[in-house]
C-alpha cells in the first residue's frame, strides 16, 4: 500500500491531478500505519503482516 501511495503521489504531481495527490497521501499513511502495527506484532483484522 505504501508503494501504491507513492506511485499515486508521483503521478498526481507529474500530471497535476489533485485527486491522485490526495489519494496517494491517504493510501501511503494507511499503509504506513498498518506496517507499523504489523511490525509491533499486533494483529490487525486477523493478519499479523500486510504486504
Backbone as a ProteinNet text record, in pm:
[ID]
protein_1_A
[PRIMARY]
XXXXXXXXXXXXXXXXXXXXXXXXXXXXXXXXXXXXXXXXXXXXXXXXXXX
[TERTIARY]
82.3	0	86.5	199.2	287.9	339.5	377.7	430.2	321.5	199.9	88.6	62.8	68.8	50.4	156.3	281.1	390	373.9	331.8	309.2	199.2	90.4	-17.6	28.7	111.9	165.6	246.8	332.4	417.5	333.1	237.9	152.2	68.3	16.6	-60.5	23.4	148.9	238.6	276.8	307.8	351.5	238	119.3	7.7	-78.2	-51	-125.1	-268.8	-291.3	-425.8	-434.2	-505.5	-507.6	-570.4	-666.8	-731.3	-632.2	-541.2	-439.1	-342.2	-308.5	-219.7	-282.3	-411	-481.3	-494	-533.8	-545.6	-409.5	-305.3	-171	-129.1	-157.9	-125.3	-202.8	-332.7	-417.4	-371.5	-347.2	-307.2	-169.4	-76.9	56.4	50.9	-31	-43.7	-107.3	-212.4	-277.1	-179.2	-105.1	-6.5	101.6	147.3	249.5	196	72.5	11.8	-1.7	-49.9	-63.3	72.4	173.6	307.2	364.3	343.6	392.8	321.1	190.3	115.6	156.6	179.2	223	363.1	450.4	587.6	593.9	497.5	497.1	437	392	336	188.1	126.9	-14.8	-94.6	-181.1	-261.9	-375.5	-388.9	-495.5	-585.1	-709.7	-803.1	-769.8	-708.9	-674.7	-546.4	-476.7	-349.3	-237.5	-127.2	-12.6	72.9	68.2	151.5	67.5	96.6	34.1	142.3	131.1	232.4	171.2
-119.4	0	125.6	116.8	233.2	264.4	159.9	180.4	235.9	183.5	235.4	382.6	417.9	557.5	648.2	601.6	682.1	697.2	589.7	598	699.6	696.3	793.3	935.8	953.4	1086.7	1139.7	1055.1	1098	1127.9	1040	1063.5	1190.4	1210.9	1332.4	1457.4	1449.3	1564.8	1590.5	1482.7	1498.4	1549.8	1490.4	1526.9	1640	1685.3	1796.6	1762.4	1638.2	1593.9	1587.5	1680.7	1688.3	1566.4	1500.1	1385.7	1269.9	1251.8	1148.2	1181	1306.8	1351.9	1321.1	1354.1	1330.4	1181.3	1102.8	958.4	895.9	943.9	893.5	916.3	1034.3	1065	973.5	959.2	877.1	731.7	676.2	535.7	512.9	606	591	594.7	682.5	692	565.3	516.4	392.8	276	266.7	160.7	167.6	288.7	304.1	262.9	299.7	262.5	111	46.8	-99.3	-167.7	-113.9	-172.5	-160.4	-46.8	-26.9	-119.5	-130.7	-220.8	-366.3	-404	-540.3	-567.4	-468.2	-484.5	-497.7	-440.3	-449.3	-580.6	-663.7	-792.8	-787.5	-676.6	-660.8	-699.7	-797	-842.4	-743.8	-700.7	-608	-680.7	-697.1	-765.6	-913.5	-972.8	-1113.4	-1146	-1042.2	-1064.5	-993.2	-1061.2	-1000.2	-916.7	-948.2	-878.1	-830.8	-713.5	-659.8	-628.1	-680.6	-658.9	-588.8
0	0	0	65.3	69.5	-71	-142.8	-278.7	-370.7	-358.2	-438	-406	-279.5	-240.1	-298.2	-298.3	-354.3	-505	-571.8	-716.6	-747.2	-670.8	-692.7	-664.3	-561.9	-532.4	-649.9	-704	-816.3	-939.6	-971.6	-1088.7	-1071.5	-951.8	-926.8	-941	-899	-910.5	-1056.3	-1129.4	-1268.3	-1356.8	-1343	-1430.6	-1375.4	-1254.5	-1196.8	-1161.5	-1119.5	-1083.3	-930.4	-869.1	-723	-654.1	-718.2	-653.5	-638.6	-735.6	-723.9	-610.9	-597.2	-490.2	-353.7	-339	-212.4	-182.9	-281.8	-261.8	-229.6	-292.3	-265.3	-121	-70.1	69.6	163.3	139.2	225.8	223.9	106.6	95.9	158.1	138.4	196.1	348.6	404.5	550.4	606.7	543.4	589.7	580.4	472.9	458.1	564.1	596.6	700	836.4	866.7	995.3	1005.4	899.3	901.3	912.4	845.8	854.4	994.7	1057.7	1194.5	1291	1278.1	1366.6	1344.5	1220	1192.1	1244.8	1239.5	1286.9	1438.6	1507.2	1653.4	1700.9	1606.3	1643.5	1674.2	1648.2	1675	1551.1	1565.7	1452.7	1427.3	1302.7	1264.9	1165.8	1198.9	1110.2	1093.6	1195.5	1190.1	1117.1	1069.8	997.8	1072.1	1083.8	1151.5	1056.4	925.3	829.4	711.4	663.7	544.3	443.5	324.1	220.9	104.2
[MASK]
+++++++++++++++++++++++++++++++++++++++++++++++++++

